[in-house]
Amino acid sequence: MDRLKPSVVWGQRWSRLSQRQQSVWVSQLIPFLWLVPHRVLGSSYTERRMHRTQCGRGDRVHGRASVPPVLPLNSLRLCLPRRGLADQAGLLLHRAAQSCQSAVLRLLRQGHRARPRAPLRDLRPGGGHCQTALCQVREHLHRSLLGLHQRPPRQHGDEGHPGDRGRGLQVQGSHRREAAAETNHPNIFPYLLVNIGSGVSIVKVETEDRFEWIGGSSIGGGTFWGLGALLTKTKKFDELLHLASKGQHANVDMLVQDVYGGAHQTLGLSGNLIASSFGKSATADREFCKEDMAKSLLHMISNDIGQLACLHARLHRLDRVYFGGFFIRGHPVTMRTITYSINFFSKGEVQALFLRHEGYLGAIGAFLKGAEQDNPNQYSWGENYAGSSGLMSSSPELCPTQRARSGTFDLLEMDRLERPLVNLPLLLDPSSYVPDTVDLTDDALARKYWLTCFEEALDGVVKRAVASQPGSVDATERAEKFRQKYWGKLQTLRHQPFAYGTLTVRSLLDTREHCLNEFNFPDPYSKVKQKENGVALKCFPRVIRCLDALGWEERQLALVKGLLAGNVFDWGAKAVSDVLESDPQFGFEEAKMKLQERPWLVDSYSKWLQRLKGPPHKCALIFADNSGIDVILGVFPFVRELLSRGTEVILACNSGPALNDVTYCESLIVAERIAAMDPVVHSALREERLLLMQTGSSSPCLDLSRLDKGLAMLVRERGADLVVIEGMGRAVHTNYYAALRCESLKLAVLKNSWLAERLGGRLFSVIFKYEVPAE
């Protein structure tokens, strides 16, 4: 056991071990945990390849190996079989995480200090000991592991309790919604956490660091497995669930109608209510099939757990109960039965919510807690949708040896971001801020449209990805694998909109970026951006001369129209990309002619103009959108005008590439070129009145609750009193309803005809929304 002392191995000896020795040591520490390097390019697990690619902010290394592999220096996948090891896994990781995380994270960092992402791939443990885990998961993954207040699709003979009072069933028009993701709301406290492993533990959680164990039961997943094995002679948990899904519990259970006959209606009871689990087996002189017995057993255990959770929730005056643990595993019958039980006994006042990856909350929480203690406030975590499995997703492709060892797998892919992400200090109420404008899990019509829209755009993205790497011999092959993977994700979401939590346009865009990076296409629009930057820089002096020749009031309108015209150049919008590809001469002036005439669809310009006649703002925070014409001919002239008024400007750009959005690194080059042509920008950069910062994001959308900590500190330090958000992704798909403590300007051109018509406009309608906080 001396080898396990972290102060000995992790401190002095670890750095002297070879890579092979380090790998062997970790394998010995966790005997049933094997380490598999991150997969890439869809190759088989028996291949061993390492790929180093540029990801905008640094390097990222991918690799694959057979089992057991040599542990790579900067990419780690923790794989744990869930079958039969639920409690042992949670206990082991809970005890080992804090002692080993320091070393593992040092191992991840060796030789690769500048990378933007050191992904920790696919934690797959199962089981108990997750009392503190949900807080850790929700904080670090930032609501990506969302609950379901649900009912999964009904199966024949699946009448649990009659108390189906609509908590999980919502009707919108003619669309009936059988399952829904919980509203993506950051304020989840207080709640009850019910972890169903071998037994049941119940924890009341009030804040991220205030929680207490308040009860439990010995009747849990282990009971279902054990009794199920005795009744059906089936030893595998998955097979028991499969049997239950095909069974008719009414053949075994005694129902109310069996006891009272037709008189149950006079008692106000449903005839399908279970009066006695397995009640018919005592009197019936016949054999019962395995499926029916498994279904009855599943109902009995689930109803008991649901009632117990409901009683604790009512006792502590809580209206939300999160269920996790190896027992649930996204199984529809289990979730429905627990939901029925909660609804029945609470009369619809308590919500039953379920989580993706619920079987290994304890392991995730233990890992993140250990990582926090090793390097507090040094980095953040985020889910990578390219490798993560959704609710009820099929198992990943495994080689036969792995499949024999593994049983059933879930996948959780987590990216470690090198800098911590925090709230924008200017948010009016961070606890109620929700970035996304529309929840597609709730809006069936919008969901159908946007999934179709992303499917139709897929060919263009593949073509652009191949064109971005003309010297690569396997670019076409990788692009085709990207197509297949992203197409598969879209089809999953068609059938299970809640599979990855709350479904939004932002999550669809982020998933596409994750899949592109998965197959080594970190910046498919790099060559397009270079070309457009070159063209726009040549036009910059002429645009400035024209603006300076105008009167003050005319110039303000021209600057706003320039911002809007620049925003037209969005390669993520099919209507625009079709124009740009068919008409290479389409430029800044042509874009102005496309804009809607005033009054605009949302038009606060007069109010904005009146504000400009008053004193200048102290500091403006501007979130830029697209590269090329947008940032050079639209944003920088607007910035220049603010600087001339005496306003300091913080220009925030994406940390990493997404579509043709301008990145922080690109903005530095653009600003240097513009400063060489314009004395106003040159002096502002020299005097630090114009500051370029990174947002911490690599998304076409914007989440103001996950911004680079350095940017947030600068905003507070400079006293920013104006926030400008431009672009459809940042100002319409997200943040349209965001409430800030200061003045804000949200502007975009609607480059999607369906969305424009839904908002009451047409293609190229204008959103110009100037807001002043209420006093």
Secondary structure as the mmCIF struct_conf table of DSSP 4:
data_model
#
loop_
_struct_conf.conf_type_id
_struct_conf.id
_struct_conf.beg_label_comp_id
_struct_conf.beg_label_asym_id
_struct_conf.beg_label_seq_id
_struct_conf.end_label_comp_id
_struct_conf.end_label_asym_id
_struct_conf.end_label_seq_id
HELX_RH_3T_P HELX_RH_3T_P1 ASP A 2 LEU A 4
HELX_RH_AL_P HELX_RH_AL_P1 PRO A 6 PRO A 6
HELX_RH_PI_P HELX_RH_PI_P1 SER A 7 ARG A 13
HELX_RH_3T_P HELX_RH_3T_P2 TRP A 14 ARG A 16
BEND BEND1 LEU A 17 LEU A 17
HELX_RH_AL_P HELX_RH_AL_P2 GLN A 19 LEU A 29
BEND BEND2 ILE A 30 ILE A 30
TURN_TY1_P TURN_TY1_P1 PRO A 31 PHE A 32
STRN STRN1 TRP A 34 LEU A 35
HELX_LH_PP_P HELX_LH_PP_P1 PRO A 37 ARG A 39
TURN_TY1_P TURN_TY1_P2 LEU A 41 GLY A 42
TURN_TY1_P TURN_TY1_P3 TYR A 45 THR A 46
STRN STRN2 ARG A 49 GLN A 54
BEND BEND3 GLY A 56 GLY A 58
STRN STRN3 ASP A 59 ARG A 64
HELX_LH_PP_P HELX_LH_PP_P2 SER A 66 SER A 66
BEND BEND4 VAL A 67 PRO A 68
HELX_LH_PP_P HELX_LH_PP_P3 VAL A 70 PRO A 72
BEND BEND5 LEU A 73 ASN A 74
STRN STRN4 LEU A 76 CYS A 79
TURN_TY1_P TURN_TY1_P4 ARG A 83 GLY A 84
HELX_RH_AL_P HELX_RH_AL_P3 ALA A 86 ARG A 109
TURN_TY1_P TURN_TY1_P5 GLN A 110 GLY A 111
TURN_TY1_P TURN_TY1_P6 ARG A 113 ALA A 114
BEND BEND6 PRO A 116 PRO A 116
STRN STRN5 ARG A 117 ARG A 117
STRN STRN6 LEU A 120 ARG A 121
BEND BEND7 GLY A 127 GLY A 128
TURN_TY1_P TURN_TY1_P7 GLN A 131 THR A 132
HELX_RH_AL_P HELX_RH_AL_P4 ALA A 133 LEU A 141
TURN_TY1_P TURN_TY1_P8 HIS A 142 HIS A 142
BEND BEND8 ARG A 143 ARG A 143
BEND BEND9 LEU A 145 LEU A 145
STRN STRN7 GLY A 147 HIS A 149
HELX_LH_PP_P HELX_LH_PP_P4 PRO A 152 ARG A 154
TURN_TY1_P TURN_TY1_P9 HIS A 156 GLY A 157
BEND BEND10 PRO A 162 PRO A 162
BEND BEND11 GLY A 166 GLY A 168
STRN STRN8 GLN A 170 GLN A 172
TURN_TY1_P TURN_TY1_P10 GLY A 173 SER A 174
STRN STRN9 HIS A 175 ARG A 177
BEND BEND12 GLU A 178 GLU A 178
STRN STRN10 ALA A 181 ALA A 181
HELX_LH_PP_P HELX_LH_PP_P5 GLU A 182 THR A 183
BEND BEND13 PRO A 186 PRO A 186
BEND BEND14 PRO A 190 PRO A 190
STRN STRN11 TYR A 191 ILE A 196
BEND BEND15 GLY A 197 GLY A 199
STRN STRN12 VAL A 200 VAL A 205
BEND BEND16 THR A 207 ASP A 209
STRN STRN13 PHE A 211 SER A 217
BEND BEND17 SER A 218 SER A 218
BEND BEND18 GLY A 220 GLY A 220
HELX_RH_AL_P HELX_RH_AL_P5 GLY A 221 THR A 232
HELX_RH_AL_P HELX_RH_AL_P6 PHE A 237 LYS A 246
HELX_RH_3T_P HELX_RH_3T_P3 HIS A 249 ASN A 251
TURN_TY1_P TURN_TY1_P11 VAL A 252 VAL A 252
BEND BEND19 ASP A 253 ASP A 253
STRN STRN14 MET A 254 LEU A 255
HELX_RH_AL_P HELX_RH_AL_P7 VAL A 256 TYR A 260
HELX_RH_3T_P HELX_RH_3T_P4 GLY A 261 LEU A 267
TURN_TY1_P TURN_TY1_P12 GLY A 268 GLY A 268
TURN_TY1_P TURN_TY1_P13 GLY A 271 ASN A 272
BEND BEND20 LEU A 273 LEU A 273
STRN STRN15 ILE A 274 SER A 276
TURN_TY1_P TURN_TY1_P14 SER A 277 PHE A 278
HELX_RH_3T_P HELX_RH_3T_P5 GLY A 279 ALA A 282
TURN_TY1_P TURN_TY1_P15 THR A 283 THR A 283
BEND BEND21 ARG A 286 ARG A 286
HELX_RH_AL_P HELX_RH_AL_P8 LYS A 290 LEU A 315
TURN_TY1_P TURN_TY1_P16 HIS A 316 ARG A 317
STRN STRN16 ARG A 320 GLY A 324
BEND BEND22 GLY A 325 GLY A 325
TURN_TY1_P TURN_TY1_P17 PHE A 326 GLY A 330
HELX_RH_AL_P HELX_RH_AL_P9 PRO A 332 SER A 346
TURN_TY1_P TURN_TY1_P18 LYS A 347 GLY A 348
BEND BEND23 VAL A 350 VAL A 350
STRN STRN17 GLN A 351 LEU A 355
TURN_TY1_P TURN_TY1_P19 ARG A 356 HIS A 357
HELX_RH_3T_P HELX_RH_3T_P6 GLU A 358 TYR A 360
HELX_RH_AL_P HELX_RH_AL_P10 LEU A 361 ASP A 374
BEND BEND24 ASN A 375 ASN A 375
TURN_TY1_P TURN_TY1_P20 PRO A 376 ASN A 377
BEND BEND25 GLN A 378 GLN A 378
STRN STRN18 SER A 380 GLU A 383
TURN_TY1_P TURN_TY1_P21 TYR A 385 GLY A 387
TURN_TY1_P TURN_TY1_P22 LEU A 391 MET A 392
HELX_LH_PP_P HELX_LH_PP_P6 SER A 393 GLU A 397
HELX_RH_AL_P HELX_RH_AL_P11 PRO A 400 SER A 406
BEND BEND26 THR A 408 THR A 408
STRN STRN19 GLU A 413 LEU A 417
BEND BEND27 GLU A 418 ARG A 419
STRN STRN20 LEU A 421 VAL A 422
TURN_TY1_P TURN_TY1_P23 PRO A 425 LEU A 426
STRN STRN21 LEU A 427 LEU A 427
BEND BEND28 LEU A 428 LEU A 428
HELX_RH_3T_P HELX_RH_3T_P7 PRO A 430 SER A 432
STRN STRN22 ASP A 436 ASP A 436
BEND BEND29 THR A 437 THR A 437
TURN_TY1_P TURN_TY1_P24 LEU A 440 ASP A 442
HELX_RH_AL_P HELX_RH_AL_P12 ALA A 444 GLU A 456
TURN_TY1_P TURN_TY1_P25 ALA A 457 ALA A 457
HELX_RH_AL_P HELX_RH_AL_P13 LEU A 458 ALA A 467
TURN_TY1_P TURN_TY1_P26 SER A 468 SER A 468
TURN_TY1_P TURN_TY1_P27 PRO A 470 GLY A 471
TURN_TY1_P TURN_TY1_P28 VAL A 473 ASP A 474
HELX_RH_AL_P HELX_RH_AL_P14 ALA A 475 HIS A 495
TURN_TY1_P TURN_TY1_P29 PRO A 497 TYR A 500
BEND BEND30 GLY A 501 THR A 502
HELX_RH_AL_P HELX_RH_AL_P15 VAL A 505 GLU A 518
TURN_TY1_P TURN_TY1_P30 PHE A 519 ASN A 520
BEND BEND31 PRO A 522 PRO A 522
TURN_TY1_P TURN_TY1_P31 PRO A 524 TYR A 525
HELX_RH_AL_P HELX_RH_AL_P16 SER A 526 ASP A 548
TURN_TY1_P TURN_TY1_P32 ALA A 549 ALA A 549
BEND BEND32 LEU A 550 LEU A 550
HELX_RH_AL_P HELX_RH_AL_P17 TRP A 552 ASN A 567
TURN_TY1_P TURN_TY1_P33 VAL A 568 VAL A 568
TURN_TY1_P TURN_TY1_P34 TRP A 571 GLY A 572
BEND BEND33 ALA A 573 ALA A 573
HELX_RH_AL_P HELX_RH_AL_P18 LYS A 574 SER A 582
TURN_TY1_P TURN_TY1_P35 PRO A 584 GLN A 585
HELX_RH_AL_P HELX_RH_AL_P19 PHE A 588 LYS A 594
BEND BEND34 LEU A 595 LEU A 595
HELX_LH_PP_P HELX_LH_PP_P7 GLN A 596 GLU A 597
BEND BEND35 ARG A 598 PRO A 599
HELX_LH_PP_P HELX_LH_PP_P8 TRP A 600 TRP A 600
BEND BEND36 LEU A 601 LEU A 601
STRN STRN23 VAL A 602 ASP A 603
HELX_RH_AL_P HELX_RH_AL_P20 TYR A 605 LEU A 612
TURN_TY1_P TURN_TY1_P36 LYS A 613 LYS A 613
BEND BEND37 GLY A 614 GLY A 614
HELX_LH_PP_P HELX_LH_PP_P9 PRO A 615 HIS A 617
BEND BEND38 LYS A 618 LYS A 618
STRN STRN24 CYS A 619 PHE A 623
STRN STRN25 ASN A 626 ASN A 626
TURN_TY1_P TURN_TY1_P37 SER A 627 GLY A 628
HELX_RH_AL_P HELX_RH_AL_P21 ILE A 629 ILE A 629
HELX_RH_PI_P HELX_RH_PI_P2 ASP A 630 VAL A 635
HELX_RH_AL_P HELX_RH_AL_P22 PHE A 636 SER A 644
TURN_TY1_P TURN_TY1_P38 ARG A 645 GLY A 646
STRN STRN26 GLU A 648 CYS A 653
STRN STRN27 ASN A 654 ASN A 654
BEND BEND39 SER A 655 GLY A 656
TURN_TY1_P TURN_TY1_P39 LEU A 659 ASN A 660
STRN STRN28 ASP A 661 ASP A 661
HELX_LH_PP_P HELX_LH_PP_P10 VAL A 662 VAL A 662
STRN STRN29 THR A 663 THR A 663
HELX_RH_AL_P HELX_RH_AL_P23 TYR A 664 ALA A 675
TURN_TY1_P TURN_TY1_P40 ALA A 676 MET A 677
HELX_RH_AL_P HELX_RH_AL_P24 PRO A 679 ARG A 686
TURN_TY1_P TURN_TY1_P41 GLU A 687 GLU A 688
BEND BEND40 ARG A 689 ARG A 689
STRN STRN30 LEU A 690 GLN A 694
BEND BEND41 GLY A 696 GLY A 696
BEND BEND42 SER A 699 CYS A 701
TURN_TY1_P TURN_TY1_P42 LEU A 704 SER A 705
BEND BEND43 ARG A 706 ARG A 706
STRN STRN31 LEU A 707 ASP A 708
HELX_RH_AL_P HELX_RH_AL_P25 LYS A 709 ARG A 718
TURN_TY1_P TURN_TY1_P43 GLY A 719 GLY A 719
STRN STRN32 LEU A 722 GLU A 726
BEND BEND44 GLY A 727 GLY A 727
HELX_RH_AL_P HELX_RH_AL_P26 MET A 728 MET A 728
HELX_RH_PI_P HELX_RH_PI_P3 GLY A 729 HIS A 733
STRN STRN33 THR A 734 THR A 734
BEND BEND45 ASN A 735 ASN A 735
TURN_TY1_P TURN_TY1_P44 TYR A 736 TYR A 737
STRN STRN34 LEU A 740 LEU A 740
BEND BEND46 ARG A 741 CYS A 742
STRN STRN35 GLU A 743 VAL A 749
HELX_RH_AL_P HELX_RH_AL_P27 SER A 753 ARG A 758
TURN_TY1_P TURN_TY1_P45 LEU A 759 GLY A 760
TURN_TY1_P TURN_TY1_P46 LEU A 763 PHE A 764
STRN STRN36 VAL A 766 GLU A 771
#
